[in-house]
Amino acid sequence: MAETSPPRLATDKLTAMYGKFSAVKGVTVAFASNRVHALIGPSGCGKSTFLRTLNRMHEVTPGGWIAGKVLLDGEDIYASGVNVVGLRRRIGMVFQKPTPFPTMSIRENVAAGLKVGPRLPKPEIEEIVEQALRQAALWDEVKDRLHTSALGLSGGQQQRLCIARTIAARPEVILLDEPTSALDPMATQKIEELLLELKRDFTIVIVTHNLQQAARSSDSTTFFYLGEMIEHGPTSQIFTSPKDPQTEAYITGRFG
């Protein structure tokens, strides 16, 4: 089905460099609002580097720089004068391993992102914390221990806590870099179910090595190989009738 509305996030001839090495080469792609977009491909193909360009995390890596454009609602996020802290509130990120703040309680972890920007009254913060935990499908599991250490949670719970912390800031886009790779199958299933709920409110881009996860959870899939975008399209089409032989070889397990 053709998308009629402008994309929420897009790249135009995006190249990402580490010094003189091109990790991502000339990628032009668009991601529609309120969809889950999966990035797939073998290790070292540029997926995570590409993801980190989308909220300017790549540039904090030693030697990291880009050419081309990344557009959020049509505006270049690399333009001069862009407030990077404000940008990362609009484009939140969840990493491969759960990263709860170890010295903070569960509640403090979720509220941490609210310290940037205008000061909010305490009742409003409490409401945002509860809503974020509910959206992350974690509220019922932690509501009676909000003031205990986040490190007391299981790995899967910690990852959902990190998602709650990200969505508490009300971003427009959520980037997830292999968010279930360190989790057991049950925790992985909860995260996948959560993605289907979250896309009602957010645009989601997820890097995954798990092809079944991409097939189950995403609306569009982009296949990367050796830094290049080989194919992008609806997930159903990519997995059933890919147009490029390299995509078909990867999907069917002939390499990767």
Number of C-alpha atoms within 10 A of each C-alpha: 4 5 9 7 8 13 18 19 24 22 22 16 15 20 22 27 19 17 11 10 10 18 22 27 20 18 21 16 18 17 21 19 22 19 23 26 27 26 26 26 26 16 13 13 19 24 29 21 21 24 20 20 23 26 25 21 16 21 16 10 12 9 12 20 18 20 15 17 22 26 19 21 14 13 13 17 20 20 11 7 7 12 11 14 13 12 18 20 23 19 25 23 26 21 16 16 18 21 16 22 16 12 11 17 19 28 23 20 24 30 22 16 16 21 11 11 11 7 9 11 8 9 9 10 18 15 11 20 27 21 16 25 26 15 19 26 20 18 18 9 13 17 14 9 13 18 13 15 18 25 17 13 16 13 18 23 23 20 27 26 28 26 29 28 28 29 30 26 24 20 19 22 28 25 24 22 22 18 24 26 14 15 19 11 12 9 18 18 15 16 23 17 14 17 20 17 14 18 17 12 16 21 24 28 24 25 24 23 19 13 18 11 15 24 16 13 21 23 19 22 26 22 23 25 21 17 21 18 22 17 18 22 17 16 22 15 13 21 18 10 11 19 14 12 11 17 24 17 13 17 20 12 10 9 12 12
